[in-house]
Amino acid sequence: MANPKLLGMGLSEAEAIGADSARFEELLLQASKELQQAQTTRPESTQIQPQPGFCIKTNSSEGKVFINICHSPSIPPPADVTEEELLQMLEEDQAGFRIPMSLGEPHAELDAKGQGCTAYDVAVNSDFYRRMQRFLAGARDHHRQGGP
């Protein structure tokens, strides 16, 4: 059944709707092209070969998760702050301290028992990595000596 409003339209109104429709189609085509172009262009990136570090094993509701921490001098270092400055920043504004890193996509792996798990690869700056290692070694020693 025909819409009586459309039947009662004059020629100029029908032409206006046709022009709007053509403009709408043109905008859709333009948006489609821009979306396709955005999907095919890759952001600027640099390939690096990080050095191995250590692995953190944890569990989530979906199973085991491994976080492989590695390092490279190609990753920029975080701001050089003292431990006291860092603690103050974290107390005041936890988002105030950033650690530049490269975080890989989650990928499926097998654990030592042959069970499926998820792994993430995280690369940080090499100097920062060594500093973190020294800090963790000191914390471990402090704990072994009966510290909190």
C-alpha positions as CSV (number, residue, x, y, z in Angstrom):
1,M,0.0,0.0,0.0
2,A,1.4,3.4,-1.0
3,N,2.1,6.0,1.6
4,P,-0.5,8.9,1.1
5,K,2.1,11.5,2.2
6,L,4.5,10.4,-0.5
7,L,1.7,10.4,-3.1
8,G,0.8,14.0,-2.1
9,M,4.3,15.3,-2.5
10,G,5.1,17.7,-5.2
11,L,7.9,17.2,-7.7
12,S,10.3,19.6,-5.9
13,E,9.9,17.7,-2.7
14,A,10.6,14.4,-4.4
15,E,13.7,15.8,-6.1
16,A,14.9,17.1,-2.7
17,I,14.5,13.6,-1.1
18,G,16.4,12.2,-4.2
19,A,19.2,14.7,-3.7
20,D,19.4,13.9,0.0
21,S,19.5,10.2,-0.8
22,A,22.2,10.6,-3.3
23,R,24.2,12.7,-0.8
24,F,23.7,10.0,1.9
25,E,24.9,7.3,-0.5
26,E,28.0,9.5,-1.3
27,L,28.8,9.9,2.4
28,L,28.4,6.2,3.0
29,L,30.8,5.4,0.1
30,Q,33.3,7.9,1.4
31,A,33.1,6.5,5.0
32,S,33.5,3.0,3.7
33,K,36.6,4.0,1.7
34,E,38.1,5.8,4.7
35,L,37.4,2.8,7.0
36,Q,39.0,0.4,4.5
37,Q,42.1,2.6,4.1
38,A,42.4,2.9,7.9
39,Q,42.3,-0.9,8.2
40,T,45.0,-1.4,5.6
41,T,47.5,1.2,6.9
42,R,49.6,0.1,9.8
43,P,50.8,2.4,12.5
44,E,54.5,3.1,12.4
45,S,56.4,0.4,14.2
46,T,60.0,-0.9,14.7
47,Q,61.0,-4.5,14.9
48,I,63.2,-5.3,17.9
49,Q,64.8,-8.5,19.2
50,P,64.4,-8.3,22.9
51,Q,66.7,-10.2,25.4
52,P,65.1,-12.8,27.7
53,G,64.3,-11.9,31.2
54,F,62.0,-13.8,33.6
55,C,58.5,-15.2,33.6
56,I,55.6,-14.6,36.0
57,K,53.1,-17.4,36.3
58,T,49.6,-16.5,37.5
59,N,46.1,-17.8,37.2
60,S,42.9,-16.3,36.0
61,S,39.3,-17.6,35.9
62,E,40.1,-19.0,32.4
63,G,43.3,-20.8,33.5
64,K,47.0,-20.3,33.8
65,V,48.6,-17.1,32.4
66,F,52.3,-16.5,31.8
67,I,53.8,-13.0,31.5
68,N,57.2,-13.2,29.8
69,I,59.2,-10.1,30.8
70,C,62.1,-9.3,28.4
71,H,64.1,-6.2,27.7
72,S,65.6,-4.1,24.9
73,P,67.6,-0.9,24.8
74,S,65.2,0.2,21.9
75,I,62.3,0.6,24.4
76,P,62.5,4.1,26.0
77,P,63.2,4.2,29.7
78,P,60.7,5.5,32.3
79,A,61.4,8.8,34.1
80,D,64.4,8.4,36.3
81,V,63.0,8.9,39.9
82,T,64.3,7.8,43.3
83,E,62.4,5.2,45.2
84,E,61.1,7.9,47.6
85,E,59.8,10.0,44.7
86,L,58.2,6.9,43.1
87,L,56.4,6.0,46.4
88,Q,55.2,9.6,46.8
89,M,53.9,9.6,43.2
90,L,52.1,6.3,43.7
91,E,50.5,7.6,46.9
92,E,49.3,10.8,45.3
93,D,48.5,9.8,41.8
94,Q,48.9,6.2,40.7
95,A,48.7,7.2,37.0
96,G,51.5,9.7,37.4
97,F,54.3,7.1,36.8
98,R,54.4,5.4,33.4
99,I,56.6,2.6,32.3
100,P,57.0,2.5,28.5
101,M,56.7,-1.0,27.2
102,S,55.8,-3.2,24.3
103,L,53.0,-5.5,25.0
104,G,52.4,-8.4,22.6
105,E,49.1,-10.0,21.8
106,P,48.0,-12.8,24.0
107,H,48.9,-16.2,22.5
108,A,48.3,-19.8,23.3
109,E,51.1,-21.9,24.8
110,L,51.5,-25.2,26.6
111,D,52.7,-25.3,30.2
112,A,55.3,-27.8,31.6
113,K,52.4,-30.4,32.0
114,G,51.3,-30.0,28.4
115,Q,48.2,-28.1,29.4
116,G,47.0,-25.1,27.4
117,C,47.6,-21.6,28.8
118,T,47.8,-18.0,27.7
119,A,51.1,-16.1,27.4
120,Y,51.9,-12.4,27.1
121,D,55.2,-11.0,26.1
122,V,56.2,-7.7,27.7
123,A,59.4,-5.8,26.7
124,V,60.8,-2.9,28.8
125,N,63.9,-0.8,28.6
126,S,67.1,-2.8,29.4
127,D,68.5,-0.3,31.9
128,F,65.1,-0.2,33.7
129,Y,65.0,-4.0,33.7
130,R,68.5,-4.2,35.4
131,R,67.4,-1.6,37.9
132,M,64.2,-3.6,38.6
133,Q,66.3,-6.8,39.0
134,R,68.6,-5.1,41.6
135,F,65.5,-3.8,43.5
136,L,63.9,-7.2,43.5
137,A,67.1,-8.9,44.7
138,G,67.4,-6.4,47.5
139,A,63.8,-6.9,48.5
140,R,64.3,-10.7,48.5
141,D,67.4,-10.4,50.7
142,H,65.6,-8.1,53.1
143,H,62.8,-10.6,53.3
144,R,65.2,-13.5,53.9
145,Q,66.8,-11.6,56.8
146,G,63.5,-11.4,58.5
147,G,62.3,-8.1,57.2
148,P,58.6,-7.5,56.5
